[in-house]
């Protein structure tokens, strides 16, 4: 690092000057790729060109185009959004810090690293031995499209997974430049929640990812979060219908403002079943396999077994969507629709297993049975499937389960509930009642940071107080976070195994909106 000005760091694509406050230096909006604008729209990201310029890295850049701006007024939408932030605590003099790269969630269609929820300032202050990085990537109708039936679309074969390829390019930039910031390019952990978690499970399967990271932390979502190319055609048709475009040439002529307007209109066409705006990664046979089952097999092969894996879920994941469904009544109707539709897609043997699954919850109310079914099909079954295969291949595998609820009792331990504890940030109730995770001191707030960063350092999340035992398909050792913290075996009695066959085939329940 520059001894005269430690905020100025030379990278292959320029010298970037960050801002130092107390013992923390933050570099914002560093471009990690050539920006996908103009003729590069809907094209695979290119490496950032070599550059000797000096650039201000103290202000947020543009954020990816989606249905909402979650930056609280600090940033504007833009197609030139392939940027990352770096957080360095100078109180630790280590020049080869483990690197943790955060990939934000948002259903692959919204949110950004500029969200206050994903601010890595506080965790960087409290964990000085880690170098933290957060990244943005293309979303929705710019990040995940199938143009195979659009005239000219043959030249855009990688458009189905541009958001994932953006992430891969960010990791290549990190490998090339992170040592200049004091990070260790040989000890990189990728971690994320929701769509970020799914990304973490996709990236090791993409050609060219080997050597870019050695550990993965997947918080809730998994490789179930993808769609068929058929569904991609439907999504593309929605976009064409609201823009009036009939060819790639016409699509390329749209202004950024028109892209944003079309995003809002096209996403609203299918706004039902929890994630109406979501354009998930596509099983395109180019970046990802054509068959979801192949991806599960890949997580059980020798190559993936060399990657350390921490993966887990929360007790009440699906209740995160109560507000988006208009409250409890609309939410319950949606869950009934999902469960009924899923059962209709099953063969006779699977229908019997479905009924057996519901029988394991016979003592619960109808609403609770549906919630647990939808949480399992969307989150737990895929996690368990991956973990069993990874552990059986000799992988270093750890499972967690969060039961600690947010402070709004009716929401429970919802999707994303762990994030404000991990980052010491604020999580707001979508219904507008204010903060739903308090800032009160609790052991979990400290333990989750210690375990996550410990895993990033060594591949073992155990602490001096808590031994975190490895997961296997037999005993399914799981670290449970509640008012009490500790290991439990097979907490669901292998009930998610009952749905494993159709969970693998059908994938994420809320993604199957219309086809």
C-alpha positions in Angstrom: 0.0 0.0 0.0 1.1 3.6 -0.6 3.1 4.6 2.5 2.4 8.4 2.0 -1.3 8.1 1.4 -2.8 4.8 2.5 -6.2 5.8 1.1 -4.8 5.8 -2.4 -4.4 2.3 -3.8 -3.0 1.5 -7.3 -5.0 -1.2 -9.2 -4.7 -2.4 -12.8 -7.5 0.0 -13.8 -6.4 3.1 -11.9 -5.5 4.4 -8.5 -8.5 4.8 -6.3 -8.6 7.2 -3.4 -10.9 6.2 -0.5 -11.9 7.9 2.7 -10.5 7.3 6.1 -12.5 7.7 9.3 -10.9 6.7 12.6 -9.4 3.3 11.9 -11.5 2.4 8.9 -10.8 3.1 5.2 -13.7 2.7 2.7 -13.3 2.7 -1.0 -16.6 3.0 -2.8 -17.8 2.3 -6.3 -14.6 0.9 -7.8 -15.3 -0.4 -11.3 -14.4 -4.1 -11.6 -15.3 -4.4 -15.2 -15.8 -2.5 -18.4 -19.3 -1.0 -17.9 -22.0 -2.8 -19.9 -23.4 0.2 -21.6 -24.1 1.1 -25.3 -23.2 -1.8 -27.5 -22.2 -3.9 -24.4 -25.8 -3.9 -23.1 -26.9 -7.6 -22.5 -23.3 -8.7 -23.2 -21.0 -10.6 -20.9 -18.9 -8.3 -18.8 -15.4 -7.6 -20.0 -12.4 -7.1 -17.7 -11.7 -3.5 -16.6 -9.1 -2.0 -19.0 -5.7 -1.1 -17.7 -5.6 2.6 -16.6 -3.1 4.9 -14.9 -5.6 7.5 -13.9 -6.4 8.6 -10.3 -10.0 8.4 -9.2 -12.2 9.5 -6.3 -13.6 6.4 -4.5 -15.5 8.1 -1.7 -19.0 8.4 -3.2 -21.6 5.7 -4.2 -21.9 5.0 -7.9 -25.0 4.0 -9.8 -26.9 1.0 -8.6 -28.5 -1.8 -10.7 -31.8 -1.1 -12.3 -34.7 -2.7 -10.5 -38.2 -2.1 -9.2 -37.0 -0.1 -6.2 -34.1 2.1 -5.1 -33.0 0.9 -1.7 -30.1 3.3 -1.3 -32.1 5.7 0.8 -31.4 8.5 -1.6 -27.6 8.1 -1.7 -27.4 6.7 -5.2 -29.3 6.6 -8.6 -30.0 3.9 -11.0 -27.6 3.3 -13.9 -26.5 0.6 -16.3 -22.9 1.4 -15.4 -23.3 -0.5 -12.1 -20.5 -3.0 -12.1 -18.7 -1.6 -9.0 -17.6 -2.8 -5.6 -16.8 -1.4 -2.2 -13.8 -2.3 0.0 -13.6 -1.9 3.8 -10.3 -2.0 5.5 -9.7 -1.7 9.3 -6.2 -0.2 9.8 -6.0 -1.2 13.4 -4.9 -4.6 12.2 -1.5 -4.4 10.5 -1.9 -7.7 8.7 -1.0 -7.3 5.0 -2.6 -10.6 4.0 -6.1 -10.5 5.6 -8.7 -13.1 4.7 -11.1 -11.6 2.3 -14.9 -11.8 2.6 -16.9 -10.9 -0.5 -20.6 -10.0 0.2 -23.2 -10.7 -2.6 -26.5 -9.0 -1.8 -29.9 -10.5 -2.2 -33.2 -9.2 -3.6 -34.6 -12.0 -5.7 -32.1 -11.3 -8.6 -34.3 -8.3 -9.4 -33.8 -5.6 -6.8 -31.6 -4.2 -4.0 -28.0 -3.2 -4.0 -24.9 -2.9 -1.9 -25.9 0.7 -1.2 -28.8 -0.5 1.0 -28.2 0.5 4.7 -29.0 -3.2 5.6 -25.9 -4.3 3.7 -23.5 -1.6 5.1 -20.3 -3.4 6.1 -19.0 -0.5 8.2 -19.8 -1.9 11.6 -18.7 -5.5 11.0 -15.4 -4.1 9.6 -14.9 -2.1 12.8 -15.6 -5.1 15.0 -13.6 -7.6 12.9 -10.4 -5.8 12.1 -8.6 -9.0 10.9 -10.9 -9.4 7.8 -10.9 -7.3 4.6 -14.6 -6.9 3.5 -15.8 -6.4 -0.1 -19.3 -5.9 -1.4 -20.3 -6.0 -5.1 -23.2 -5.0 -7.4 -24.3 -6.9 -10.4 -26.9 -6.7 -13.2 -30.4 -7.6 -12.1 -33.8 -8.5 -13.6 -34.4 -7.6 -17.3 -30.7 -6.6 -17.8 -29.2 -9.5 -16.0 -31.3 -12.7 -16.8 -33.0 -12.9 -20.2 -33.6 -15.4 -22.9 -33.4 -13.8 -26.4 -33.4 -17.0 -28.4 -36.7 -16.2 -30.2 -35.9 -12.5 -30.7 -34.5 -11.5 -34.1 -30.8 -10.9 -33.5 -30.9 -12.8 -30.2 -28.4 -15.4 -31.5 -25.7 -12.9 -30.6 -26.7 -12.7 -27.0 -26.4 -16.4 -25.9 -25.0 -15.5 -22.5 -27.8 -13.1 -21.6 -29.5 -15.7 -19.4 -27.0 -15.4 -16.6 -25.2 -12.0 -17.0 -25.7 -11.2 -13.3 -23.7 -14.3 -12.3 -21.0 -13.6 -14.9 -20.7 -10.1 -13.5 -20.0 -11.6 -10.1 -17.4 -13.8 -11.6 -15.7 -10.8 -13.2 -15.7 -9.1 -9.8 -14.0 -12.0 -8.3 -11.3 -12.0 -11.0 -10.7 -8.3 -10.3 -10.4 -9.1 -6.6 -7.8 -11.8 -7.4 -5.8 -9.4 -9.4 -5.9 -6.3 -7.1 -6.9 -7.2 -3.6 -3.4 -7.7 -2.3 -2.8 -3.9 -2.8 -5.5 -3.3 -0.2 -4.0 -5.8 2.2 -6.1 -8.8 1.3 -5.0 -12.3 0.7 -6.1 -13.5 -2.7 -5.5 -17.1 -1.7 -8.0 -16.8 1.2 -11.3 -15.5 -0.3 -14.7 -16.4 1.1 -17.9 -15.5 -0.8 -21.0 -15.1 1.3 -24.5 -13.9 0.6 -28.2 -14.1 1.6 -31.3 -14.9 -0.5 -30.3 -14.3 -4.2 -26.8 -13.6 -2.9 -26.8 -17.0 -1.2 -28.1 -18.7 -4.4 -25.3 -16.9 -6.3 -22.8 -18.4 -3.8 -24.0 -21.9 -4.7 -24.0 -21.2 -8.5 -20.6 -19.6 -8.8 -18.5 -22.8 -8.0 -20.3 -24.5 -10.8 -19.4 -22.0 -13.5 -16.5 -22.6 -15.7 -13.6 -20.3 -14.8 -14.5 -20.0 -11.1 -11.8 -22.3 -9.9 -9.2 -20.6 -7.8 -11.2 -17.4 -7.3 -12.4 -18.4 -3.8 -11.9 -21.2 -1.3 -15.0 -20.9 0.9 -18.7 -20.3 0.6 -21.3 -19.2 3.1 -24.8 -19.6 1.8 -27.5 -17.9 3.9 -30.9 -19.4 3.1 -31.1 -19.8 -0.7 -29.5 -22.4 -3.0 -29.3 -23.7 -6.5 -33.1 -24.2 -6.6 -33.3 -20.5 -7.4 -33.2 -20.8 -11.2 -35.7 -21.0 -14.0 -36.1 -22.9 -17.3 -35.3 -21.4 -20.6 -39.1 -21.7 -21.4 -39.9 -19.5 -18.5 -37.1 -17.1 -19.7 -39.0 -16.8 -23.0 -42.1 -15.8 -21.1 -40.2 -13.1 -19.1 -38.7 -11.8 -22.3 -42.0 -11.6 -24.0 -43.4 -9.5 -21.1 -40.5 -7.1 -21.6 -41.0 -6.9 -25.4 -44.7 -6.3 -24.9 -44.3 -3.2 -22.7 -41.4 -1.7 -24.8 -43.0 -2.4 -28.2 -39.7 -3.7 -29.4 -39.6 -6.6 -31.8 -35.8 -7.1 -32.3 -32.5 -6.8 -30.5 -31.7 -3.8 -32.6 -34.7 -2.0 -31.2 -34.0 -3.1 -27.7 -30.5 -1.8 -27.9 -31.9 1.6 -28.9 -33.8 2.0 -25.6 -32.6 4.7 -23.2 -31.8 3.9 -19.6 -35.0 5.7 -18.6 -37.0 3.5 -20.9 -35.4 0.4 -19.5 -36.3 1.5 -16.0 -39.9 2.2 -17.0 -40.2 -1.1 -18.8 -38.8 -2.9 -15.7 -41.6 -1.6 -13.6 -44.4 -2.4 -16.2 -43.1 -5.8 -17.2 -42.5 -7.0 -13.7 -46.0 -6.1 -12.7 -47.5 -8.4 -15.3 -46.8 -11.5 -13.3 -46.9 -9.9 -9.8 -48.2 -12.8 -8.0 -46.9 -15.7 -5.9 -44.3 -13.9 -3.8 -41.7 -12.8 -6.3 -43.5 -11.4 -9.3 -40.6 -9.2 -10.4 -37.9 -11.9 -10.2 -35.9 -12.9 -13.2 -33.9 -15.9 -11.9 -30.8 -17.4 -13.4 -31.6 -19.6 -16.4 -30.7 -23.2 -17.1 -29.2 -22.2 -20.4 -26.6 -24.9 -21.1 -24.1 -22.1 -21.5 -23.3 -20.7 -18.1 -25.4 -23.2 -16.1 -26.4 -26.8 -17.0 -29.7 -27.4 -18.7 -30.8 -29.7 -15.9 -31.0 -28.6 -12.2 -30.3 -32.1 -11.1 -26.8 -31.9 -12.7 -26.0 -29.0 -10.4 -26.8 -31.0 -7.3 -24.5 -33.8 -8.7 -21.7 -31.2 -9.2 -21.9 -30.2 -5.6 -21.0 -33.8 -4.8 -18.0 -34.1 -7.1 -14.3 -33.9 -6.3 -13.8 -30.3 -7.6 -16.5 -28.9 -5.3 -15.4 -31.0 -2.3 -12.3 -28.8 -2.2 -14.4 -25.8 -1.3 -15.4 -25.3 2.3 -19.2 -24.9 2.7 -21.3 -23.3 5.4 -25.0 -23.3 4.6 -28.3 -22.8 6.6 -31.8 -21.4 6.9 -34.2 -19.8 9.2 -37.3 -21.2 10.9 -39.9 -18.9 9.4 -38.3 -18.0 6.1 -41.5 -17.8 4.1 -43.2 -15.3 6.5 -40.9 -12.6 5.1 -43.5 -12.4 2.3 -46.5 -11.7 4.4 -46.4 -8.0 3.7 -45.9 -8.4 0.0 -49.0 -10.6 -0.2 -51.1 -7.9 1.4 -51.3 -9.5 4.9 -52.1 -12.8 6.4 -55.2 -13.7 4.3 -53.5 -13.0 1.0 -50.4 -14.8 2.2 -52.3 -17.9 3.2 -54.1 -17.9 -0.2 -50.8 -17.8 -2.0 -49.3 -20.7 0.0 -52.4 -22.8 -0.7 -52.0 -22.1 -4.4 -48.3 -23.0 -4.3 -48.9 -26.3 -2.4 -51.9 -27.3 -4.6 -50.0 -26.5 -7.8 -46.9 -28.4 -6.6 -48.9 -31.5 -5.7 -50.6 -31.5 -9.1 -47.1 -31.8 -10.7 -46.1 -34.9 -8.7 -46.3 -38.6 -9.7 -48.3 -41.0 -7.6 -45.3 -42.0 -5.5 -44.4 -38.4 -4.8 -48.0 -37.5 -4.0 -47.8 -40.2 -1.2 -44.6 -38.6 0.0 -46.2 -35.2 0.0 -49.1 -36.5 2.1 -46.6 -38.1 4.5 -44.7 -34.8 4.7 -47.9 -33.0 5.7 -48.7 -35.8 8.2 -45.4 -35.0 10.1 -47.0 -31.6 10.8 -50.5 -33.0 11.7 -50.4 -31.2 15.1 -50.0 -27.8 13.5 -52.6 -25.5 12.0 -53.3 -25.6 8.3 -51.5 -22.2 7.9 -48.4 -23.5 9.8 -48.3 -26.7 7.7 -48.3 -24.6 4.5 -45.7 -22.3 5.8 -43.3 -25.1 6.7 -44.0 -26.8 3.4 -43.2 -23.7 1.4 -40.1 -22.9 3.6 -38.8 -26.4 3.0 -39.4 -26.5 -0.7 -37.9 -23.0 -1.2 -35.0 -23.2 1.3 -34.3 -26.3 3.4 -34.6 -29.1 0.9 -32.1 -27.7 -1.5 -29.7 -26.8 1.3 -29.9 -30.3 2.7 -29.5 -31.9 -0.7 -26.3 -29.9 -1.4 -24.9 -30.4 2.1 -25.4 -34.2 2.0 -23.6 -34.5 -1.4 -20.8 -32.1 -0.4 -20.1 -33.9 2.8 -20.3 -37.4 1.2 -17.6 -36.3 -1.3 -15.3 -35.4 1.6 -16.1 -31.7 1.7 -15.7 -29.5 4.8 -19.5 -29.0 5.4 -21.3 -27.0 8.2 -25.0 -26.5 8.6 -26.8 -23.9 10.7 -30.4 -23.2 11.6 -31.8 -19.9 13.0 -34.7 -19.9 15.4 -34.2 -16.5 17.0 -37.2 -14.4 16.0 -37.2 -10.7 15.1 -38.9 -8.3 17.5 -42.2 -8.4 15.6 -43.5 -11.7 17.1 -45.9 -12.5 14.3 -43.1 -12.6 11.7 -40.9 -15.0 13.6 -37.4 -15.9 12.4 -38.0 -14.6 8.9 -35.9 -14.6 5.8 -32.9 -12.3 6.3 -33.4 -12.1 10.1 -29.7 -12.9 10.6 -28.3 -10.0 8.6 -28.8 -7.1 11.0 -27.1 -9.2 13.7 -24.2 -10.1 11.4 -23.7 -6.5 10.1 -25.1 -4.5 13.1 -27.5 -2.7 10.7 -31.2 -1.8 10.8 -33.9 -4.0 9.5 -37.3 -2.3 8.9 -40.7 -4.0 9.1 -42.1 -4.0 5.5 -45.5 -3.1 7.0 -44.0 0.2 8.3 -44.0 -0.4 12.1 -40.3 0.5 12.4 -37.3 -1.6 13.3 -37.9 -5.3 13.7 -34.5 -6.3 15.0 -33.5 -4.4 18.1 -30.0 -3.0 18.8 -30.0 -4.6 22.2 -26.9 -6.6 23.2 -27.3 -10.3 22.9 -24.8 -13.2 22.6 -26.0 -14.1 19.1 -25.0 -10.7 17.8 -21.4 -11.4 18.8 -21.3 -15.1 18.2 -22.5 -14.9 14.6 -19.7 -12.5 13.6 -17.1 -14.7 15.4 -18.3 -17.8 13.7 -18.6 -16.3 10.2 -15.2 -14.7 10.3 -13.6 -17.7 11.9 -14.9 -19.9 9.1 -13.4 -17.3 6.6 -10.0 -17.5 8.3 -9.6 -21.2 8.7 -12.6 -23.1 7.3 -13.8 -24.0 10.9 -16.6 -21.8 12.5 -16.0 -23.1 16.0 -15.3 -20.7 18.8 -13.6 -21.1 22.1 -17.1 -21.5 23.7 -19.0 -23.3 20.9 -17.7 -26.4 19.0 -19.4 -26.5 15.6 -19.4 -30.1 14.4 -19.3 -31.0 10.7 -22.5 -32.0 8.9 -23.0 -35.4 7.4 -26.0 -37.0 5.8 -26.2 -39.5 8.7 -26.4 -37.4 11.8 -27.0 -34.0 10.2 -25.2 -32.0 12.9 -26.6 -28.5 12.9 -25.6 -25.4 14.9 -28.9 -23.9 16.2 -29.2 -20.2 17.0 -31.9 -19.4 19.5 -31.9 -17.9 23.0 -29.6 -20.8 23.6 -26.9 -21.7 21.0 -25.7 -25.2 20.4 -25.5 -28.3 18.2 -28.5 -30.5 17.5 -28.8 -33.6 15.3 -31.3 -34.0 12.5 -33.6 -31.3 13.8 -36.4 -32.2 11.3 -36.3 -36.0 11.4 -35.2 -36.0 7.8 -38.7 -34.8 6.7 -37.2 -32.7 3.9 -36.0 -35.9 2.3 -39.6 -36.7 1.6 -39.7 -33.8 -0.9 -36.2 -34.2 -2.2 -37.1 -35.7 -5.6 -39.6 -33.0 -6.6 -37.7 -30.2 -4.9 -34.8 -31.0 -7.1 -36.9 -31.2 -10.2 -39.2 -28.3 -9.7 -36.8 -26.0 -7.9 -37.8 -22.9 -6.0 -41.6 -22.8 -5.5 -42.1 -19.1 -5.7 -40.2 -18.9 -9.1 -42.9 -21.0 -10.9 -45.2 -18.1 -11.3 -46.9 -18.7 -14.7 -45.2 -21.6 -16.5 
